[in-house]
Amino acid sequence: MNLDDNGRFTPEPGLALWSGMRAPELLAQREGWEEWLHHDGRPVAWRLVFDARGGRKPEKTVLIATFAGSGGPLARWDIAPWNLMDGDQRGPDGPRTRALREWFERRHGVALPAGGDWGQVDAAHDPHNAVTLVVCNLREGFASEREWQAFRNRRAR
């Protein structure tokens, strides 16, 4: 399984994301990361496009890691295969989110939604950008325990 009970996610050998991770730990694992988002002129998110191994054939995959400010812990990660992420769907739970949930279970061995005290993972569609990704919101990405609990309660419904 590539997502353990502590929220450590290993999309492929030699590449892992975990609660409390800092950007230097991410960037030291592998070459090819590109700065993706900036806040106050400093990078807070990085993107990696790679050929994921482990399936029937390598699969072009996009992984985005976003940190809680410059120097902060990992707040969230997003992942999707290149061929499934772009396109429209009518509502939040449509064919694209279902396809990504199936892909994640097949590729990573975890049925979505999933989560624990460390965070929550599910497929999500952004209708404004017509993009669907598997998104993990980590507990450290929330400003307070109250905000984290409110998020969990909304997801429990």
N, CA, C and O atoms as a DFTB+ gen file, in Angstrom:
628 C
 N C O
     1  1       0.852      -1.181       0.000
     2  2       0.000       0.000       0.000
     3  2       0.891       1.234       0.000
     4  3       1.925       1.265       0.667
     5  1       0.490       2.231      -0.738
     6  2       1.310       3.431      -0.890
     7  2       0.866       4.601      -0.033
     8  3       1.477       5.669      -0.083
     9  1      -0.191       4.417       0.755
    10  2      -0.641       5.439       1.699
    11  2      -0.821       4.714       3.023
    12  3      -1.765       3.941       3.184
    13  1       0.081       4.959       3.974
    14  2       0.000       4.196       5.217
    15  2      -0.912       4.858       6.243
    16  3      -1.458       5.934       6.000
    17  1      -1.071       4.209       7.386
    18  2      -1.983       4.676       8.430
    19  2      -1.568       6.000       9.057
    20  3      -2.377       6.648       9.721
    21  1      -0.322       6.411       8.857
    22  2       0.160       7.692       9.373
    23  2       0.107       8.796       8.328
    24  3       0.533       9.922       8.586
    25  1      -0.423       8.472       7.132
    26  2      -0.548       9.470       6.082
    27  2       0.677       9.608       5.198
    28  3       0.716      10.494       4.344
    29  1       1.668       8.765       5.375
    30  2       2.853       8.801       4.503
    31  2       2.445       8.237       3.147
    32  3       1.964       7.108       3.053
    33  1       2.640       9.033       2.101
    34  2       2.250       8.651       0.751
    35  2       3.503       8.457      -0.084
    36  3       4.349       9.346      -0.173
    37  1       3.611       7.281      -0.697
    38  2       4.742       6.945      -1.548
    39  2       4.210       6.663      -2.946
    40  3       3.811       5.534      -3.233
    41  1       4.197       7.669      -3.825
    42  2       3.655       7.452      -5.165
    43  2       4.498       6.509      -6.003
    44  3       3.996       5.871      -6.928
    45  1       5.797       6.423      -5.674
    46  2       6.677       5.444      -6.317
    47  2       7.941       5.344      -5.472
    48  3       8.206       6.225      -4.655
    49  1       8.726       4.281      -5.656
    50  2       9.943       4.125      -4.854
    51  2      10.841       5.350      -4.933
    52  3      11.079       5.904      -6.006
    53  1      11.334       5.758      -3.765
    54  2      12.237       6.906      -3.702
    55  2      11.563       8.256      -3.684
    56  3      12.234       9.287      -3.723
    57  1      10.239       8.262      -3.625
    58  2       9.487       9.520      -3.600
    59  2       8.365       9.380      -2.576
    60  3       7.453       8.572      -2.754
    61  1       8.435      10.170      -1.501
    62  2       7.437      10.068      -0.429
    63  2       7.072      11.459       0.082
    64  3       7.874      12.392       0.036
    65  1       5.844      11.568       0.566
    66  2       5.327      12.794       1.189
    67  2       4.752      12.389       2.537
    68  3       4.139      11.328       2.657
    69  1       4.945      13.230       3.558
    70  2       4.443      12.884       4.878
    71  2       4.104      14.134       5.663
    72  3       4.558      15.238       5.360
    73  1       3.296      13.923       6.674
    74  2       2.887      14.990       7.567
    75  2       4.119      15.546       8.286
    76  3       4.917      14.782       8.829
    77  1       4.273      16.856       8.290
    78  2       5.411      17.498       8.934
    79  2       6.604      17.707       8.010
    80  3       7.582      18.343       8.402
    81  1       6.539      17.185       6.797
    82  2       7.621      17.333       5.826
    83  2       7.854      18.810       5.507
    84  3       6.916      19.607       5.488
    85  1       9.106      19.158       5.259
    86  2       9.477      20.510       4.839
    87  2       9.981      20.466       3.397
    88  3      10.368      19.405       2.908
    89  1       9.977      21.595       2.725
    90  2      10.363      21.662       1.315
    91  2      11.755      21.096       1.029
    92  3      11.909      20.378       0.041
    93  1      12.781      21.384       1.845
    94  2      14.097      20.816       1.537
    95  2      14.088      19.277       1.515
    96  3      14.814      18.662       0.733
    97  1      13.275      18.670       2.364
    98  2      13.170      17.196       2.370
    99  2      12.530      16.696       1.077
   100  3      12.933      15.669       0.530
   101  1      11.543      17.421       0.603
   102  2      10.898      17.065      -0.661
   103  2      11.875      17.179      -1.822
   104  3      12.033      16.242      -2.604
   105  1      12.523      18.318      -1.930
   106  2      13.393      18.607      -3.056
   107  2      14.640      17.724      -3.083
   108  3      15.211      17.498      -4.150
   109  1      15.068      17.222      -1.926
   110  2      16.252      16.369      -1.860
   111  2      15.992      14.959      -2.396
   112  3      16.939      14.240      -2.714
   113  1      14.736      14.561      -2.499
   114  2      14.412      13.204      -2.914
   115  2      14.631      12.943      -4.396
   116  3      14.952      11.826      -4.801
   117  1      14.457      13.969      -5.186
   118  2      14.426      13.740      -6.630
   119  2      14.658      15.047      -7.376
   120  3      14.283      16.116      -6.894
   121  1      15.268      14.965      -8.540
   122  2      15.425      16.135      -9.400
   123  2      14.160      16.321     -10.231
   124  3      13.350      15.404     -10.365
   125  1      14.003      17.512     -10.782
   126  2      12.898      17.763     -11.697
   127  2      11.751      18.571     -11.114
   128  3      10.809      18.893     -11.838
   129  1      11.796      18.911      -9.823
   130  2      10.739      19.729      -9.242
   131  2      10.822      21.140      -9.824
   132  3      11.912      21.684      -9.998
   133  1       9.673      21.719     -10.121
   134  2       9.631      23.109     -10.577
   135  2       8.789      23.928      -9.610
   136  3       7.781      23.447      -9.093
   137  1       9.203      25.155      -9.369
   138  2       8.411      26.036      -8.512
   139  2       7.049      26.214      -9.165
   140  3       6.959      26.444     -10.371
   141  1       5.989      26.107      -8.367
   142  2       4.656      26.127      -8.939
   143  2       3.829      27.316      -8.450
   144  3       3.210      28.002      -9.263
   145  1       3.805      27.571      -7.166
   146  2       3.077      28.713      -6.600
   147  2       4.021      29.504      -5.701
   148  3       4.912      28.948      -5.059
   149  1       3.796      30.838      -5.674
   150  2       4.608      31.715      -4.837
   151  2       3.689      32.512      -3.904
   152  3       2.543      32.812      -4.236
   153  1       4.223      32.839      -2.743
   154  2       3.531      33.722      -1.803
   155  2       4.583      34.699      -1.274
   156  3       5.639      34.284      -0.795
   157  1       4.289      35.996      -1.363
   158  2       5.242      37.039      -0.970
   159  2       6.598      36.844      -1.647
   160  3       7.648      37.062      -1.044
   161  1       6.551      36.425      -2.923
   162  2       7.759      36.283      -3.703
   163  2       8.581      35.033      -3.433
   164  3       9.652      34.860      -4.015
   165  1       8.098      34.163      -2.562
   166  2       8.839      32.935      -2.236
   167  2       8.008      31.718      -2.619
   168  3       6.784      31.750      -2.490
   169  1       8.635      30.656      -3.082
   170  2       7.885      29.464      -3.488
   171  2       7.253      28.758      -2.282
   172  3       7.885      28.589      -1.239
   173  1       6.000      28.353      -2.451
   174  2       5.301      27.574      -1.423
   175  2       4.772      26.255      -1.987
   176  3       4.275      25.416      -1.236
   177  1       4.876      26.070      -3.295
   178  2       4.429      24.822      -3.915
   179  2       5.368      24.455      -5.055
   180  3       5.895      25.322      -5.753
   181  1       5.563      23.168      -5.227
   182  2       6.395      22.636      -6.295
   183  2       5.619      21.586      -7.059
   184  3       4.766      20.897      -6.498
   185  1       5.921      21.466      -8.348
   186  2       5.263      20.488      -9.212
   187  2       6.319      19.571      -9.828
   188  3       7.408      20.003     -10.207
   189  1       5.960      18.298      -9.912
   190  2       6.810      17.303     -10.547
   191  2       5.965      16.532     -11.548
   192  3       4.900      16.023     -11.199
   193  1       6.423      16.444     -12.774
   194  2       5.793      15.611     -13.793
   195  2       6.752      14.447     -14.011
   196  3       7.920      14.652     -14.340
   197  1       6.258      13.226     -13.830
   198  2       7.132      12.058     -13.927
   199  2       6.382      10.880     -14.535
   200  3       5.152      10.863     -14.571
   201  1       7.125       9.916     -15.003
   202  2       6.553       8.670     -15.507
   203  2       6.474       7.685     -14.353
   204  3       7.478       7.087     -13.968
   205  1       5.268       7.517     -13.799
   206  2       5.067       6.624     -12.659
   207  2       5.250       5.180     -13.091
   208  3       4.732       4.750     -14.122
   209  1       5.991       4.446     -12.287
   210  2       6.192       3.023     -12.540
   211  2       5.220       2.237     -11.668
   212  3       4.569       2.799     -10.787
   213  1       5.129       0.943     -11.916
   214  2       4.325       0.085     -11.057
   215  2       3.045      -0.408     -11.686
   216  3       2.444      -1.356     -11.179
   217  1       2.615       0.188     -12.748
   218  2       1.421      -0.280     -13.456
   219  2       1.834      -1.160     -14.622
   220  3       2.966      -1.642     -14.677
   221  1       0.930      -1.364     -15.534
   222  2       1.250      -2.152     -16.726
   223  2       2.305      -1.458     -17.586
   224  3       3.108      -2.109     -18.254
   225  1       2.288      -0.134     -17.558
   226  2       3.283       0.643     -18.296
   227  2       3.497       1.958     -17.547
   228  3       2.641       2.360     -16.758
   229  1       4.630       2.638     -17.781
   230  2       4.828       3.938     -17.131
   231  2       3.693       4.894     -17.502
   232  3       3.178       4.868     -18.620
   233  1       3.320       5.729     -16.550
   234  2       2.170       6.613     -16.736
   235  2       2.573       8.040     -16.372
   236  3       2.972       8.300     -15.237
   237  1       2.471       8.961     -17.321
   238  2       2.808      10.362     -17.068
   239  2       1.886      10.884     -15.969
   240  3       0.663      10.863     -16.106
   241  1       2.492      11.352     -14.875
   242  2       1.759      11.735     -13.668
   243  2       2.214      13.112     -13.199
   244  3       3.384      13.471     -13.329
   245  1       1.271      13.875     -12.653
   246  2       1.554      15.200     -12.100
   247  2       1.375      15.133     -10.584
   248  3       0.358      14.644     -10.093
   249  1       2.360      15.622      -9.857
   250  2       2.313      15.677      -8.394
   251  2       2.644      17.106      -7.987
   252  3       3.651      17.664      -8.421
   253  1       1.791      17.695      -7.150
   254  2       2.005      19.054      -6.647
   255  2       2.046      18.992      -5.130
   256  3       1.141      18.435      -4.509
   257  1       3.077      19.553      -4.529
   258  2       3.221      19.613      -3.072
   259  2       3.155      21.073      -2.652
   260  3       3.926      21.899      -3.140
   261  1       2.228      21.398      -1.740
   262  2       2.026      22.773      -1.291
   263  2       2.305      22.852       0.208
   264  3       1.815      22.035       0.987
   265  1       3.090      23.836       0.594
   266  2       3.503      24.000       1.981
   267  2       2.778      25.173       2.629
   268  3       2.344      26.098       1.944
   269  1       2.651      25.128       3.947
   270  2       1.986      26.186       4.715
   271  2       2.966      27.345       4.876
   272  3       3.586      27.510       5.927
   273  1       3.093      28.138       3.827
   274  2       4.005      29.274       3.833
   275  2       5.435      28.846       3.570
   276  3       5.752      27.657       3.575
   277  1       6.275      29.805       3.344
   278  2       7.685      29.537       3.099
   279  2       8.312      29.011       4.384
   280  3       8.291      29.691       5.410
   281  1       8.858      27.828       4.335
   282  2       9.462      27.216       5.520
   283  2       8.494      26.428       6.368
   284  3       8.901      25.805       7.349
   285  1       7.212      26.439       6.012
   286  2       6.219      25.718       6.790
   287  2       6.134      24.252       6.398
   288  3       6.786      23.813       5.451
   289  1       5.315      23.492       7.142
   290  2       5.157      22.073       6.839
   291  2       4.290      21.852       5.602
   292  3       3.582      22.754       5.152
   293  1       4.360      20.645       5.066
   294  2       3.508      20.258       3.949
   295  2       2.046      20.421       4.357
   296  3       1.618      19.874       5.374
   297  1       1.285      21.169       3.568
   298  2      -0.121      21.434       3.866
   299  2      -1.051      20.551       3.046
   300  3      -2.112      20.147       3.522
   301  1      -0.651      20.249       1.802
   302  2      -1.474      19.414       0.935
   303  2      -0.652      18.903      -0.229
   304  3       0.379      19.472      -0.585
   305  1      -1.127      17.825      -0.811
   306  2      -0.557      17.347      -2.060
   307  2      -1.687      16.975      -2.992
   308  3      -2.784      16.622      -2.559
   309  1      -1.401      17.061      -4.287
   310  2      -2.360      16.739      -5.346
   311  2      -1.642      15.835      -6.338
   312  3      -0.458      16.020      -6.618
   313  1      -2.369      14.856      -6.865
   314  2      -1.773      13.955      -7.843
   315  2      -2.834      13.516      -8.845
   316  3      -4.008      13.381      -8.501
   317  1      -2.411      13.294     -10.085
   318  2      -3.310      12.763     -11.116
   319  2      -2.482      12.325     -12.312
   320  3      -1.419      12.886     -12.577
   321  1      -2.967      11.330     -13.028
   322  2      -2.311      10.995     -14.288
   323  2      -2.663      12.069     -15.315
   324  3      -3.778      12.590     -15.336
   325  1      -1.710      12.378     -16.143
   326  2      -1.871      13.443     -17.135
   327  2      -3.130      13.267     -17.962
   328  3      -3.817      14.248     -18.247
   329  1      -3.449      12.048     -18.352
   330  2      -4.568      11.803     -19.277
   331  2      -5.941      11.863     -18.612
   332  3      -6.947      11.834     -19.320
   333  1      -6.027      11.944     -17.283
   334  2      -7.331      11.993     -16.610
   335  2      -7.647      13.331     -15.956
   336  3      -8.786      13.548     -15.544
   337  1      -6.690      14.222     -15.848
   338  2      -6.904      15.409     -15.020
   339  2      -7.667      16.550     -15.685
   340  3      -8.342      17.306     -14.987
   341  1      -7.589      16.703     -16.988
   342  2      -8.233      17.838     -17.649
   343  2      -9.591      17.475     -18.217
   344  3      -9.770      16.394     -18.778
   345  1     -10.557      18.390     -18.068
   346  2     -11.867      18.209     -18.670
   347  2     -12.995      18.636     -17.764
   348  3     -12.830      18.745     -16.549
   349  1     -14.144      18.876     -18.367
   350  2     -15.325      19.333     -17.635
   351  2     -16.114      18.168     -17.059
   352  3     -16.040      17.036     -17.536
   353  1     -16.863      18.484     -16.031
   354  2     -17.901      17.596     -15.514
   355  2     -18.947      18.484     -14.868
   356  3     -18.644      19.600     -14.448
   357  1     -20.156      18.005     -14.786
   358  2     -21.286      18.852     -14.358
   359  2     -21.343      19.158     -12.877
   360  3     -21.772      20.248     -12.500
   361  1     -20.930      18.244     -12.030
   362  2     -21.011      18.471     -10.586
   363  2     -19.745      18.015      -9.897
   364  3     -18.807      17.566     -10.554
   365  1     -19.707      18.126      -8.575
   366  2     -18.494      17.749      -7.851
   367  2     -18.202      16.245      -7.893
   368  3     -17.047      15.837      -7.773
   369  1     -19.232      15.427      -8.062
   370  2     -19.033      13.981      -8.094
   371  2     -19.535      13.438      -9.424
   372  3     -20.671      12.974      -9.531
   373  1     -18.681      13.502     -10.429
   374  2     -19.056      13.064     -11.762
   375  2     -18.095      12.033     -12.302
   376  3     -17.354      11.413     -11.540
   377  1     -18.099      11.842     -13.608
   378  2     -17.268      10.787     -14.212
   379  2     -15.768      10.997     -14.004
   380  3     -15.030      10.018     -13.895
   381  1     -15.304      12.228     -13.946
   382  2     -13.873      12.471     -13.758
   383  2     -13.433      12.142     -12.332
   384  3     -12.388      11.520     -12.140
   385  1     -14.215      12.549     -11.329
   386  2     -13.846      12.204      -9.949
   387  2     -13.930      10.692      -9.743
   388  3     -13.084      10.117      -9.058
   389  1     -14.930      10.050     -10.320
   390  2     -15.033       8.580     -10.195
   391  2     -13.851       7.900     -10.869
   392  3     -13.304       6.936     -10.333
   393  1     -13.452       8.392     -12.039
   394  2     -12.313       7.798     -12.745
   395  2     -11.022       7.965     -11.931
   396  3     -10.199       7.051     -11.890
   397  1     -10.841       9.107     -11.293
   398  2      -9.631       9.311     -10.484
   399  2      -9.643       8.454      -9.229
   400  3      -8.596       7.949      -8.824
   401  1     -10.800       8.275      -8.603
   402  2     -10.879       7.377      -7.449
   403  2     -10.502       5.953      -7.856
   404  3      -9.763       5.273      -7.146
   405  1     -11.013       5.512      -8.999
   406  2     -10.671       4.169      -9.493
   407  2      -9.176       4.069      -9.801
   408  3      -8.535       3.076      -9.454
   409  1      -8.624       5.087     -10.448
   410  2      -7.197       5.100     -10.764
   411  2      -6.371       5.021      -9.485
   412  3      -5.422       4.240      -9.414
   413  1      -6.716       5.820      -8.470
   414  2      -5.937       5.860      -7.234
   415  2      -5.972       4.499      -6.542
   416  3      -4.947       4.028      -6.048
   417  1      -7.134       3.870      -6.504
   418  2      -7.224       2.551      -5.871
   419  2      -6.420       1.510      -6.652
   420  3      -5.714       0.693      -6.062
   421  1      -6.530       1.546      -7.957
   422  2      -5.784       0.595      -8.785
   423  2      -4.273       0.834      -8.672
   424  3      -3.507      -0.121      -8.538
   425  1      -3.851       2.066      -8.723
   426  2      -2.429       2.412      -8.734
   427  2      -1.797       2.363      -7.342
   428  3      -0.657       1.926      -7.192
   429  1      -2.546       2.818      -6.310
   430  2      -1.970       2.981      -4.978
   431  2      -2.584       2.086      -3.911
   432  3      -2.134       2.097      -2.765
   433  1      -3.604       1.313      -4.268
   434  2      -4.158       0.339      -3.332
   435  2      -5.037       0.906      -2.230
   436  3      -5.245       0.251      -1.208
   437  1      -5.554       2.107      -2.420
   438  2      -6.376       2.750      -1.387
   439  2      -7.669       3.248      -2.010
   440  3      -7.651       3.984      -2.997
   441  1      -8.807       2.836      -1.420
   442  2     -10.110       3.336      -1.858
   443  2     -10.327       4.734      -1.273
   444  3     -10.036       4.981      -0.103
   445  1     -10.834       5.628      -2.092
   446  2     -11.116       7.007      -1.664
   447  2     -12.607       7.210      -1.463
   448  3     -13.408       6.575      -2.149
   449  1     -13.002       8.080      -0.541
   450  2     -12.168       8.920       0.315
   451  2     -11.490       8.100       1.412
   452  3     -11.970       7.039       1.812
   453  1     -10.353       8.628       1.887
   454  2      -9.574       7.998       2.950
   455  2      -9.036       9.094       3.845
   456  3      -8.972      10.257       3.445
   457  1      -8.651       8.729       5.050
   458  2      -8.075       9.726       5.937
   459  2      -7.897       9.222       7.340
   460  3      -8.160       8.060       7.652
   461  1      -7.444      10.127       8.181
   462  2      -7.204       9.837       9.587
   463  2      -6.873      11.125      10.306
   464  3      -7.162      12.215       9.813
   465  1      -6.265      10.996      11.474
   466  2      -5.892      12.185      12.249
   467  2      -4.861      13.044      11.521
   468  3      -4.714      14.222      11.845
   469  1      -4.154      12.492      10.560
   470  2      -3.116      13.187       9.803
   471  2      -3.680      14.040       8.675
   472  3      -3.063      15.037       8.300
   473  1      -4.866      13.666       8.109
   474  2      -5.428      14.404       6.990
   475  2      -6.504      13.623       6.264
   476  3      -6.914      12.557       6.723
   477  1      -6.973      14.148       5.119
   478  2      -8.010      13.494       4.335
   479  2      -7.680      13.577       2.852
   480  3      -7.168      14.587       2.370
   481  1      -7.988      12.475       2.124
   482  2      -7.681      12.350       0.704
   483  2      -8.942      11.989      -0.056
   484  3      -9.690      11.106       0.362
   485  1      -9.182      12.666      -1.166
   486  2     -10.285      12.313      -2.066
   487  2     -10.040      12.990      -3.416
   488  3      -9.203      13.885      -3.539
   489  1     -10.774      12.551      -4.401
   490  2     -10.729      13.207      -5.714
   491  2     -11.596      14.459      -5.645
   492  3     -12.649      14.460      -5.007
   493  1     -11.146      15.524      -6.306
   494  2     -11.886      16.781      -6.302
   495  2     -11.804      17.424      -7.687
   496  3     -10.766      17.390      -8.347
   497  1     -12.906      18.001      -8.099
   498  2     -12.982      18.657      -9.393
   499  2     -13.064      20.165      -9.209
   500  3     -13.849      20.659      -8.399
   501  1     -12.251      20.893      -9.964
   502  2     -12.268      22.353      -9.971
   503  2     -12.975      22.788     -11.256
   504  3     -12.376      22.737     -12.330
   505  1     -14.248      23.219     -11.162
   506  2     -14.991      23.558     -12.379
   507  2     -14.470      24.799     -13.095
   508  3     -14.649      24.922     -14.306
   509  1     -13.834      25.716     -12.383
   510  2     -13.344      26.944     -13.004
   511  2     -12.147      26.684     -13.918
   512  3     -12.006      27.315     -14.966
   513  1     -11.291      25.752     -13.511
   514  2     -10.111      25.415     -14.311
   515  2     -10.275      24.103     -15.077
   516  3      -9.376      23.691     -15.811
   517  1     -11.423      23.452     -14.905
   518  2     -11.716      22.173     -15.569
   519  2     -10.613      21.150     -15.322
   520  3     -10.124      20.501     -16.247
   521  1     -10.229      21.019     -14.036
   522  2      -9.181      20.090     -13.626
   523  2      -9.703      19.227     -12.479
   524  3     -10.389      19.712     -11.580
   525  1      -9.362      17.934     -12.529
   526  2      -9.719      17.015     -11.462
   527  2      -8.436      16.366     -10.948
   528  3      -7.627      15.875     -11.734
   529  1      -8.255      16.366      -9.638
   530  2      -7.056      15.825      -9.005
   531  2      -7.438      15.027      -7.771
   532  3      -8.503      15.245      -7.194
   533  1      -6.575      14.105      -7.362
   534  2      -6.680      13.509      -6.038
   535  2      -5.981      14.492      -5.110
   536  3      -4.823      14.848      -5.328
   537  1      -6.690      14.927      -4.074
   538  2      -6.210      15.970      -3.176
   539  2      -6.109      15.429      -1.755
   540  3      -7.045      14.806      -1.254
   541  1      -4.976      15.667      -1.113
   542  2      -4.801      15.334       0.291
   543  2      -4.614      16.631       1.065
   544  3      -3.645      17.356       0.843
   545  1      -5.533      16.922       1.968
   546  2      -5.405      18.068       2.861
   547  2      -4.861      17.553       4.184
   548  3      -5.517      16.765       4.866
   549  1      -3.655      18.000       4.549
   550  2      -3.016      17.552       5.776
   551  2      -3.386      18.455       6.945
   552  3      -3.625      19.651       6.776
   553  1      -3.426      17.871       8.110
   554  2      -3.812      18.592       9.317
   555  2      -2.966      19.852       9.524
   556  3      -3.485      20.888       9.939
   557  1      -1.661      19.762       9.234
   558  2      -0.764      20.914       9.424
   559  2      -1.092      22.092       8.521
   560  3      -0.626      23.205       8.763
   561  1      -1.886      21.862       7.485
   562  2      -2.236      22.930       6.572
   563  2      -3.334      23.851       7.074
   564  3      -3.651      24.851       6.431
   565  1      -3.912      23.522       8.215
   566  2      -4.997      24.333       8.768
   567  2      -4.454      25.281       9.823
   568  3      -3.531      24.937      10.560
   569  1      -5.030      26.476       9.895
   570  2      -4.531      27.517      10.786
   571  2      -4.725      27.180      12.259
   572  3      -3.985      27.668      13.113
   573  1      -5.731      26.335      12.564
   574  2      -6.003      26.004      13.960
   575  2      -6.670      24.630      14.044
   576  3      -7.142      24.082      13.048
   577  1      -6.692      24.108      15.232
   578  2      -7.364      22.827      15.470
   579  2      -8.866      22.963      15.196
   580  3      -9.497      22.034      14.693
   581  1      -9.412      24.090      15.522
   582  2     -10.838      24.335      15.275
   583  2     -11.157      24.282      13.773
   584  3     -12.151      23.685      13.360
   585  1     -10.297      24.915      12.968
   586  2     -10.483      24.903      11.511
   587  2     -10.372      23.465      10.970
   588  3     -11.150      23.063      10.105
   589  1      -9.410      22.705      11.481
   590  2      -9.229      21.307      11.070
   591  2     -10.481      20.478      11.418
   592  3     -10.972      19.715      10.586
   593  1     -10.984      20.631      12.628
   594  2     -12.171      19.874      13.054
   595  2     -13.395      20.254      12.220
   596  3     -14.195      19.384      11.876
   597  1     -13.551      21.521      11.895
   598  2     -14.675      21.957      11.056
   599  2     -14.573      21.320       9.681
   600  3     -15.583      20.876       9.135
   601  1     -13.371      21.265       9.108
   602  2     -13.159      20.618       7.817
   603  2     -13.531      19.135       7.893
   604  3     -14.233      18.625       7.021
   605  1     -13.069      18.460       8.916
   606  2     -13.381      17.025       9.068
   607  2     -14.883      16.800       9.213
   608  3     -15.431      15.854       8.647
   609  1     -15.541      17.663       9.963
   610  2     -16.987      17.511      10.159
   611  2     -17.745      17.711       8.843
   612  3     -18.715      17.000       8.578
   613  1     -17.318      18.665       8.022
   614  2     -17.959      18.868       6.714
   615  2     -17.768      17.646       5.830
   616  3     -18.678      17.274       5.090
   617  1     -16.588      17.010       5.896
   618  2     -16.286      15.850       5.075
   619  2     -17.023      14.598       5.550
   620  3     -17.228      13.672       4.766
   621  1     -17.420      14.557       6.816
   622  2     -18.074      13.370       7.381
   623  2     -19.510      13.215       6.892
   624  3     -20.086      12.132       6.984
   625  1     -20.077      14.278       6.381
   626  2     -21.491      14.217       5.940
   627  2     -21.660      13.463       4.671
   628  3     -22.780      13.326       4.179
